[in-house]
Amino acid sequence: MTLIQSISGIRGTIGGKVGENLTPVDIVRFTAAFGTWLKSKNAEKNKVVIGRDARISGLMLSQLVSATLQGLGIDVVDLGLATTPTVEIAVPEEGAIGGIILTASHNPLQWNALKLLNSCGEFISAKDGEEVLEIAQKGNFEFAEVKKLGSYSQNNTYLQKHIEKILALPLVDVEAIRQKNFKIAVDAVNSVGGIAVPALLKALGVIQITEFNCEPTGHFAHNSEPLPENLIQFSKEVERGNFDLGIVVDPDVDRLAFICDNGEPFGEEYTLVAVADYVLKHQKGNTVSNLSSTQALRIITQKHGQTHFASAVGEVNVVSVMKQTKAVIGGEGNGGVIYPALHYGRDALVGIALFLSHLAKFGKSASILRATYPKFYMSKNKIELYENINVDEILEKMQRKYAKFDISTIDGLKVNFDNAWVHLRKSNTEPIIRIYAEADTQQTADNLTEKVILDIRELSK
C-alpha cells in the first residue's frame, strides 16, 4: 500500500492506514490544502472544476473532494466522468481558479490520484506544488461559515464542447476522414475513453467503429498502460478484423497509441512523430519533446526545416519549453500529444483527429505510413544502488567519463552519440538510477544500457 505526495498532486492505493495510503482523511487534507492555496492566489473568484476517470474509487473521491471544496467556500463544477484534457479545457472556459482531475492515469485500478490544475487549465508548477505540500503539512485550514459554503453543480456538456473545438481546428480535415470510410477498432480499457473516443470518431465522420473494453466500469480488462506488451490480444483483433487502424488510450485519455492494419504496433514513441510530421507540413514552427523521447522527432522536425528542443521529463516541463520556444507541436514519447492551438495539455482526442487527417491525406495504410519514419529502438532499465551511495556524485563521475561526447544535464545526464543516446535519471524517492537508451537496432540499445550499468557499478565501488 502506498501514498505518494509530490509537487504534481497526491496519489496512492485506496484503503489502509491514514498517512500511508490514499484514505478519505488524506484526500480531504490534500484537497483542503489545494483549495486554501487557490483562494490565496485568487481572492475575487471561487470556482473549481473537477472530473474523474471511471475507476472504482472515483465517485468516492469526487464526493470527498467536492464537499471539502464547498466547506472552504469554493463553488464546484463537477464534470463527472471526463477525460483529463476535457477538464483542462473546462477550467478556463468556466473562469475557474483551478481544477482537480481524479485519475491515477495508467496505474492499476487500486490506485487513484488528485491531479492539480491552475486557472489556465494546466498542471501547477513545481514551485506551486511545493507551496501546496507545505500547507498540507501544516494543516492550517480555515473553513467557511454556514452561509458562505460553496455551491455544487454538475455539467455534462464539456465533452461535446471539447469535440467541437477539435473539429474547428484548421488542420482537422473532417471531409478527408469521412471520404476514406475508415474501419476502426477502439480499446479504451474500460474507462472514460470508451465514451469519448467513439463520440469523437462519429463526429469525424467515421461510421465503422468496433469497440473493445469501452464500457466505463473501472474494471480494467488488461494492464492499462498502452504499451505493445499489454495490447497483444487487441493487436490480434485488429489484424483479424481487417481494420484500417486500432486506437488505444489510457484511463484518462491523455496518452495515445495506434495499432496498424497488419496488427503491428505503430509505437507509442511514434504517435507524436506522426502527428508532428502532419502539423509541420501545414504549419511551420518548433517542436518539443522530453529528453527520454525518440530522436525521430528531431529528425522529422529538421526535415521540415524547423528546430527541435528537448525538455526535462514531465508534462509541465515540456509545456514550459513549448511556451519559451513558441512550439507548434510537442509532447512526450509515451503517446502524449500537446497541440497548443487547442490547449497546453496532453490530449489523445486531438491526437486522434490530427493523425486521422494525416492518414486520410497520406492515402495509404498505417503500416506504410509507419515505414516512412526513421526506425529507432529503445531499451529501458534501472539500476538499484546501496542506500548510502551518493547518486549525484555517480552522475557527475559518469559525466566526466563521457565528457568528449555531446552531453545534456537538464534532467540527470543524457549522452548523445552519433546515432544513439543514453539518458540517466535518478529517483527522488529511492537509490535508483533509471536508464533509457535508443539506437538504430534493439541490440545496440540493449548493449548501450548494459555498458552504462557496468560503468555505474564500477564507479560506485
Sequence and secondary structure as in RCSB ss.txt:
>XXXX:A:sequence
MTLIQSISGIRGTIGGKVGENLTPVDIVRFTAAFGTWLKSKNAEKNKVVIGRDARISGLMLSQLVSATLQGLGID
VVDLGLATTPTVEIAVPEEGAIGGIILTASHNPLQWNALKLLNSCGEFISAKDGEEVLEIAQKGNFEFAEVKKLG
SYSQNNTYLQKHIEKILALPLVDVEAIRQKNFKIAVDAVNSVGGIAVPALLKALGVIQITEFNCEPTGHFAHNSE
PLPENLIQFSKEVERGNFDLGIVVDPDVDRLAFICDNGEPFGEEYTLVAVADYVLKHQKGNTVSNLSSTQALRII
TQKHGQTHFASAVGEVNVVSVMKQTKAVIGGEGNGGVIYPALHYGRDALVGIALFLSHLAKFGKSASILRATYPK
FYMSKNKIELYENINVDEILEKMQRKYAKFDISTIDGLKVNFDNAWVHLRKSNTEPIIRIYAEADTQQTADNLTE
KVILDIRELSK
>XXXX:A:secstr
  EEEETTEEEEEBSSSBTTBB HHHHHHHHHHHHHHHHHH SS  EEEEEE S TTHHHHHHHHHHHHHHTT E
EEEEEE  HHHHHHHHHHTT SEEEEE  TTS TTEEEEEEE TTSSB  HHHHHHHHHHHHHT      GGG  
 EEE   HHHHHHHHHHTSTT  HHHHHHHT EEEEE TTSTHHHHHHHHHHHTT  EEEEES S  S  SS SS
  GGG HHHHHHHHHTT SEEEEE TTS  EEEE TTS B  HHHHHHHHHHHHHHHS   EEEETTS THHHHH
HHHTT  EEEE SSHHHHHHHHHHHT SEEEETTTEEE TTT SSB HHHHHHHHHHHHHHH S HHHHHHTS  
 EEEEEEEE  TT  HHHHHHHHHHHTTTSEEE SSSEEEE SS EEEEEE SSSSEEEEEEEESSHHHHHHHHH
HHHHHHHHHT 
